[in-house]
Structures are given as C-alpha cells and as structure tokens.
C-alpha cells in the first residue's frame, strides 16, 4: 500500500500502513457484490503467514465513514487476526441497506478459507450499524417491524449473526448524537441565520466561553426542553411526510429529500458537551480503568477531554450544520424521541426512548446475547456511552473497560502522548487478550 501526505508531499510504502512491532501483514483490495448500489469496497488485512488467531475474522465498517485504511485493520492483523475494513456501499442509504452490506461482509469472512469465527467491530457511529445488525440477526428482523418503532424496518431477508462484538468508543447511537446536536435556537426551519438569542449556546449572555464554560441550571433547563421539542417536531414532520409517501401522495413515489437545519451530528456542531465539560464528565459507578503500562484500577472513571470552543461562533448559519438526507434515511439512521425529562447530566443522558428505534447502540444491545467487549476512551466525549451500553446489554459475557488518556481514535497527541503512553497499543493488546479468551 502507498500512503501520500499532501502536506509534505511524501509517499510512503507500507505493509498495510503499520511498520512497528508485530507480524508482517499484507492487504488486498476486495469488492463484494455486483450491480447498482451493491458494491461493498474494502481492504482485507491479514498476516502474511496465518497463525492460530487467524481463525477469527473481524468486520470493521463504519455507518458513514470509510474505514478501509483506519488503524483498526492493521493493528488487529499484526496481532494475527484477519480484518475486513471498508465503507458501506452508500453512506446516504437507509440503515436497512447498510445492514445488508454488513451481511455481505459476514458472508465473505465465513467463506474465507481458515476463518472459523466472525466478530463485528463497532467504533463510534459504526457501533450503531453493527449493533443494529447483530440485534436483528439474533432476535429476527421482525423485532424492528413492531408497531412502536419510529421507523419500521423494510428488510425481508434474514441476517447472519456474528460470534462476538467489539464496541470501541461507541457513541450513544447516531439517533442520540443527532438529538444532542439539534440547535434549539433555530426559529424558522430551513433558515440557519435567524436564531433565538435566549437559546443560543454561543451567546456570552447565556454563559458561553470559548475556553470552556459551565452553563447555569436555568439555561440548561430551557435549552434541553427546547432541544427536546424541536427534535421531536422534526421527527413528527418526517413521519408525516413518510405517511404521504406511502399513500402515494408524496413529492416522489419512494422517498423525499429532507434537510432539517442544524441537526448535523459530526463533532464540531452544536453540542453543549463540546464546551461544557461538566456534562458527561464521569461514570455512575466504578469500572476498570487501563493505564499506560497495561495495569488497571477500579474507580469512578472521569473524562479527560478539553473544551472545544469552535472559534466562539455557532455553526448553524452554515449549510454544513444541516442534515442533507432523505425522509427514510433520517428516520432510520438519525431519529430518536426525547422524553419529557430529557437532559444531559454529568453522568449521562436521561429519558431517551432507546427502545423505539434501531439507530441507537444503547438500545440495540438489549437484544444482543453474543460475547461483547466494550471500551471507552477517556479523552473523548463519547467515552461515557460505554457505561450505558454495558448496563443495557443482554449478553452474559460482557466486559467493560476504559483507556486512560486515549482520544476517540485510540491514540494521544502532543504532551498527552508522554503522559499517557502508547494508548493505541494498550487498547489493541486488550482486544487481543479478550478475543483469545472469549472467542478463540
């Protein structure tokens, strides 16, 4: 594989992108499926010489992003595992279509000579996809066609369950992350310019400080109530449009464009947790915390993230803050109802209707019995989701650990690297040990 750094102009020839200690590995481009909308493009990483651990194949695919060259593939391969890393065939598709992509990946690994067990790796929003797939595979897709579901799955074919799951720094689910990103200051749907100053989290009069702030209870009460109401109103509008589409009265006969203002869930958007680090700052209970030397302690785990002031300006006026999608895609990928008492607290979020959707990892794991390793990275605001996922999981063989100092992508940067050590190595050594003990 060749990797090019456009800043330096340097081209590096690598063995899968990983030259440090470990087994020599090789990578191969893989295309699965034929025809329109059916092509799943991946990179397959494996040791040059298979070992006992090569009997385990791991699927590494995000719900939206391209993971073909992400660090997970090489890190697992150099420890002996075979990993299939890639991107869903259409990031803008419904969650159902993405789940069919995962089925293709599972089928590929099961057919590959020498692989006996298949593991799903869910990282960040990828855990939404992987947990939705595994839950539907174990319980049956009919569970997601129930009357109470916000969006009833359109799948008709059965899915193939994996043998285990690795859930690394998952978010709460793409639906929840959209909820957390809804800007309640929006006055008029379709307009990112007109904002209510009383609900603008970037208004200094409301307590905003780009260096980090702790909003008043009064502001938070108003903010979360308005965020709840706008989130639920957006979902209602999408459901109303879906009803018209299914009645043949929509603007198109299968789906419709849907672009709600300031609901984009990527990190730089409207999340209080970016600037108010008192929110989502510690676990409810004591858990295993891994340290740079591989040792572990049991304690209340605290987040080590720093405030992200986003330049002190709201992203809402930019079209980048909007969700540019369709009615079906929004409802299947990004919608979850916030209850009357919804809010974000120092130890987590409350009153989210996890059971009414399949786009939230925290709800999907209630239907998963496969062995599960759940890890949170304490340098990331998403780390706290791990505790809720663990508590909700139906698996009797589940393990929860946190990595001290690691960022969302498992590593550390700048001065933190010396303080917390090679966190990426500790994370994947831990995955290695767990896979040998629970899957191999």
Secondary structure, 3 states (H helix, E strand, C coil): CEEEECCCCEEEECCCCCCCCCCCEEEEEEEECCCCCCCEEEEEEEECCCCHHHHEEEEEEECCCCCCCCHHHHHHHCCCCEEEEEECCCCCCCHHHHHHHHHHHHHHHHHCCCCCEEEEEEECCHHHHHHHHHHHHHHCHHHHHCCCCCCCCCCCCCCCCCCEEEEECCCCCHHHHHHHHCCCCECCCCCCCCECHHHCCCCHHHCCCCCCCCCCHHHHHHHHHHHHHHHHHHHHHHHHHHHHHHCCCCCCCCCCEECCCCCCCCCCCCCHHHHCCCCCCEEEEEEEEECCCCCEEEEEEECCCCCCCHHHCCCCCCHHHCCCEEHHHHHHHCCCCEEEEEEEECCEEEEECHHHCCCCHHHHHHHCCCEEEEEEECCCHHHHHHHHHHHHCCCCCEEEEEECCCCCCCCCCCHHHHHHCCHHHHHHHHHHHHHHHHCC
